């Protein structure tokens, strides 16, 4: 799964021809229209690749996949997670898969370890990074450039600013 990025899940059918609503879990949709394939996975099952026939990024966001041709076929995949290949995403969207790799990273403030990332939640305006501080408290940090100064995924280290302001 490390070669894939979860981008959302299949929602309800739209119309009769196999279009369906997509519930995206990312704001980085610039190049979704340029992708050729998308991958579906039910929990605990293998990935299935589908060619993208049509994408409408609007309200609601809608996709049509080759091989999904009617409402009944959409109902069979409803709720499945949608993934794309990491190689299919551009550098502008790097933060998308950084988010998935943050849990387990150590948080450093003023060169002192202050906690570990536990979870990330999207609250619309920005993602919130839940950190278990070394004193046992849970600290919620906004995932913004002003707070997250440097992210080093290979070393599992993150340098932040304003940590004490959120205690």
C-alpha positions as CSV (number, residue, x, y, z in Angstrom):
1,X,0.0,0.0,0.0
2,X,3.0,2.4,0.3
3,X,2.9,3.0,-3.5
4,X,-0.7,4.3,-3.3
5,X,-2.4,7.3,-1.8
6,X,-6.0,7.1,-0.6
7,X,-7.9,10.0,-2.1
8,X,-11.5,9.3,-1.2
9,X,-14.3,6.7,-1.5
10,X,-17.2,5.9,-3.8
11,X,-20.5,7.6,-2.9
12,X,-24.0,7.2,-4.4
13,X,-24.8,6.7,-8.0
14,X,-25.6,9.7,-10.2
15,X,-28.0,8.9,-13.1
16,X,-28.2,5.6,-14.9
17,X,-25.0,5.3,-16.8
18,X,-22.4,4.4,-14.1
19,X,-21.5,7.8,-12.8
20,X,-21.0,8.2,-9.1
21,X,-20.3,10.8,-6.5
22,X,-16.8,10.8,-5.0
23,X,-16.2,11.8,-1.4
24,X,-12.7,13.1,-1.7
25,X,-10.5,13.3,1.4
26,X,-8.0,15.7,-0.2
27,X,-8.1,19.2,-1.4
28,X,-5.4,18.5,-4.0
29,X,-7.5,17.8,-7.0
30,X,-5.6,19.7,-9.7
31,X,-4.5,16.7,-11.7
32,X,-7.2,14.2,-11.0
33,X,-8.6,15.0,-14.6
34,X,-5.1,14.1,-16.0
35,X,-5.0,10.6,-14.4
36,X,-5.6,7.6,-16.6
37,X,-6.3,5.0,-13.8
38,X,-7.7,4.9,-10.4
39,X,-7.6,2.0,-7.9
40,X,-10.5,0.6,-5.8
41,X,-10.2,-1.4,-2.7
42,X,-12.7,-2.8,-0.2
43,X,-11.3,-3.2,3.3
44,X,-8.9,-6.2,3.4
45,X,-9.3,-7.0,-0.3
46,X,-7.0,-6.6,-3.4
47,X,-6.7,-3.5,-5.4
48,X,-8.6,-3.3,-8.7
49,X,-7.5,-0.9,-11.4
50,X,-10.0,1.1,-13.5
51,X,-9.5,3.4,-16.4
52,X,-11.1,6.8,-15.8
53,X,-13.6,7.8,-18.5
54,X,-14.8,11.1,-17.2
55,X,-14.2,13.3,-14.2
56,X,-16.2,16.4,-13.1
57,X,-14.7,18.3,-10.2
58,X,-17.6,20.4,-9.1
59,X,-20.3,20.2,-6.5
60,X,-20.8,17.2,-6.4
61,X,-17.6,15.7,-7.6
62,X,-18.4,12.9,-10.0
63,X,-16.4,10.1,-11.8
64,X,-17.2,7.6,-14.5
65,X,-15.0,4.5,-14.7
66,X,-14.6,2.2,-17.7
67,X,-16.4,-1.1,-16.8
68,X,-18.9,0.5,-14.4
69,X,-21.9,1.1,-16.7
70,X,-25.0,1.4,-14.6
71,X,-26.4,2.2,-11.2
72,X,-26.3,-1.5,-10.0
73,X,-22.6,-1.7,-10.7
74,X,-22.0,1.5,-8.8
75,X,-23.9,0.1,-5.8
76,X,-21.6,-2.9,-5.9
77,X,-18.5,-0.6,-5.4
78,X,-20.2,1.9,-3.1
79,X,-18.1,2.6,-0.1
80,X,-14.9,1.3,-1.6
81,X,-11.8,3.4,-1.1
82,X,-10.3,5.2,-4.1
83,X,-6.5,5.3,-4.5
84,X,-4.0,6.7,-7.0
85,X,-0.4,5.8,-7.6
86,X,2.1,8.1,-5.8
87,X,3.9,8.4,-9.1
88,X,0.7,9.9,-10.7
89,X,0.7,12.8,-8.3
90,X,2.6,16.0,-8.9
91,X,4.9,17.8,-6.5
92,X,2.3,20.4,-5.6
93,X,0.4,17.6,-3.9
94,X,3.3,16.3,-1.9
95,X,1.6,17.3,1.3
96,X,-1.1,14.8,0.5
97,X,1.1,11.8,1.1
98,X,3.2,13.4,3.7
99,X,0.0,13.4,5.8
100,X,-0.3,9.6,5.5
101,X,3.3,9.2,6.6
102,X,3.2,11.6,9.6
103,X,1.8,9.2,12.3
104,X,4.8,7.9,14.3
105,X,7.0,10.9,13.6
106,X,8.6,12.7,16.5
107,X,7.9,16.4,17.1
108,X,10.8,18.7,17.9
109,X,10.4,22.2,19.2
110,X,13.6,24.3,19.9
111,X,15.6,21.1,19.2
112,X,13.9,19.3,22.0
113,X,11.6,16.2,21.5
114,X,8.1,17.2,22.6
115,X,5.9,14.4,21.4
116,X,4.8,12.0,18.6
117,X,2.2,12.4,15.9
118,X,-0.8,10.1,16.6
119,X,-3.5,11.0,14.1
120,X,-4.4,13.6,11.4
121,X,-8.0,14.8,10.9
122,X,-9.4,17.1,8.2
123,X,-11.5,20.0,9.6
124,X,-12.1,21.9,6.3
125,X,-9.9,25.0,6.8
126,X,-6.8,22.9,7.6
127,X,-5.8,19.5,8.8
128,X,-5.3,19.0,12.5
129,X,-2.4,16.9,13.6
130,X,-2.9,15.2,17.0
131,X,0.3,14.9,19.0
132,X,0.8,12.9,22.2
133,X,3.2,15.2,24.1
134,X,6.0,13.7,26.2
135,X,4.0,14.8,29.3
136,X,1.1,12.6,28.2
137,X,-1.2,15.5,27.0
138,X,-2.8,15.5,23.6
139,X,-1.9,18.6,21.6
140,X,-3.8,19.5,18.4
141,X,-1.6,21.4,15.9
142,X,-2.9,22.9,12.6
143,X,-1.1,21.4,9.6
144,X,0.1,24.8,8.3
145,X,3.5,26.1,7.1
146,X,3.7,28.5,10.0
147,X,3.6,25.7,12.6
148,X,5.3,22.8,10.6
149,X,8.7,24.2,9.7
150,X,10.4,21.1,8.5
151,X,9.2,17.5,7.8
152,X,11.8,14.7,7.4
153,X,9.9,11.5,6.7
154,X,12.9,9.2,6.3
155,X,14.2,10.2,9.8
156,X,10.6,10.4,11.2
157,X,11.4,14.0,12.6
158,X,9.3,17.1,12.4
159,X,10.4,20.6,13.5
160,X,7.6,22.8,14.7
161,X,7.1,26.3,16.0
162,X,4.6,27.6,18.5
163,X,4.3,24.2,20.2
164,X,3.9,25.7,23.7
165,X,1.1,28.0,22.5
166,X,-1.1,24.9,21.9
167,X,-0.5,23.2,25.2
